[in-house]
Amino acid sequence: MDSAGGTGVKLRLLLVEDNPADVELILATLRKDGFDVSGDVAQNVDEFTARVHETNYDLILADYNLPQWKGTEALDILCRDNLDVPLILVTGYLGEEKAVEYIKQGAADCVLKDRLARLSSSVCTALEEKRLRAQRRQSEEALAQKVAELARSNAELEQFAYVASHDLQEPLRMIANYTQLLADRYRGKLDEQGDKYINYAVDGAVRMQALIQDLLKFSRVTTAQIEPRTIDSRAIVEQAMKNLQAAVKESGAIVNWNGLPTIVADPSQLTQVFQNLIANAIKFHGAEKPVVQIAAERKEHEWVFAVSDNGIGIPVESWQEIFVIFRRLHTRTEYAGNGIGLSICKKIIERHGGKIWIEAQTQPGSCFKFTLPTEPPVKATDGVRA
Ligand code: ADP
């Protein structure tokens, strides 16, 4: 729109004005600048309220001080009734301070009656601002709709993953049991190829069972209720270490922790996070014995935990993808695992209102960091319960 004038622009106006001469003057000014103006006049609160609800006005021009009421009360009514109609104060006198106050309160502009020459450009600006506001509202609504759709489709997917993995378990158990039976009964009675094929089938079934178990584990994390408690994160790490006793002993790993705070979190889910991170730090060791360091520091409203190791490290380009379920950087013969541990950590941390990532460190190895809000907005997610 041309901000210098309103060539041909249709303008439906509501004038809050008690002086007919001023009404005429305002209309004439706008017409002279090319607006195709039509309008109504309101002289008191009731008239104003009725009109703004009856008619879809493009703009309101309000005198600041009428004998019966303050034109600025119009701003309160627009705000109260959630009506987005730009309002320009057109008035005989208004100090600068008052003008700023009314603009803060929601007026689009203030124009003095003896400076009506700037009314048209003020009107153009107000209309353009309204158009932009409407556009932004539309984009926000579209975005909110997309977010809701995404949340729904995620919930459906999670439900699907749970039901599919749950229902697949039974037939798979049959396959695994009977191929195992075949292997036990007929080993050595078939030719060499026959034995090999049965072993492949047993292997495949066992692997698929492990994958399905992992998928179920992941689903359960997504759907299980979070039960936050005030807990000592040191006790959580100690519990994780107890669960990892065998791996620690076998690898000769040294795991240190210090300065671990009291936090609010679901104890069993957080144990799972530490357990997965420490297990990986031990599993993906290099030539040296694994050394794992666990620490925490407070940053504003969150705790930042770090689990770092001296292992084989992770290429920067894979820092995001390894948090995706079943994503691994190695074959199973190199390092055992199904690629579920980090996706479970991410799910748990995000459900606690935190985030998890990998951070660069100067020494070789990897450093996983995650945050937990000091007062987490923990909320349970709806869905199937395992
Ligand atoms: P898994 O350990 O079963 O492979 P994860 O989801 O825990 O599954 O990890 C995904 C992948 O991320 C691993 O296969 C490995 O390639 C990489 N990774 C995770 N933790 C580490 C670590 N501490 N050091 C090096 N690589 C790691």
Residues whose N, C-alpha, C, O or C-beta is under 5 A from the ligand:
A	BS01	ADP	N280 A281 F284 G311 G313 I314 I322 R327 R328 L329 H330 A336 G337 N338 G339 I340 G341 L342 S343 S366
